Amino acid sequence: MSQTNEPTTNVTDVGESAPDVTLPAIEALAALRGIDPDIDPAQELADHPRLLALLDPATGLTAEEAYYLVHRREIRERDIREAAEKITNAVLSGSLRPTEAAGNARPAPAPIDYRHVPRETREALKKRIRQAAARGERVYPGQ
C-alpha cells in the first residue's frame, strides 16, 4: 500500500460541497435579474448565508420571496425614495398631481357639437335612442 501526498477531499470541505449545494440557489437567484438587473447570485449567497437556507425547497419559498425576505428593508427604502422623487418631480414641473401608477392614459372624448353633424346622422342617433328607450336601455352618443 503506497501513500501519496495528494490532498483528500472530504464531504465537509467547502470547496467540494458548496458548488453542489449552491448551484440550484445560484440559478434561482440568476432568474431574478428581470427584477433586479444588478443582482450577483454568488455574492448574494456569500453576503447573506440565511438566503441559502431560505432557498431550500423544504421551506416552500420561491427565490423571489426569499430574496425579498432578506432585502425587505432595502427594497422598501428604495421604493420610498423613488416615490418621493416622483412626487418632487411632479411638483417641480407644475403638475397638480403626480401620475397614478395604473393611470388611464386615454384622453377624454371631445364633446360633439350637434349643430355641425349631418341631419342623417342626427336622425339615426335619435332613432337608436328611441329604440333603446323602448327596451328600457340607454344609448349615449359615441357608443
Order of alpha helices (4+ residues) and beta strands (2+ residues): alpha-alpha-alpha-alpha-alpha
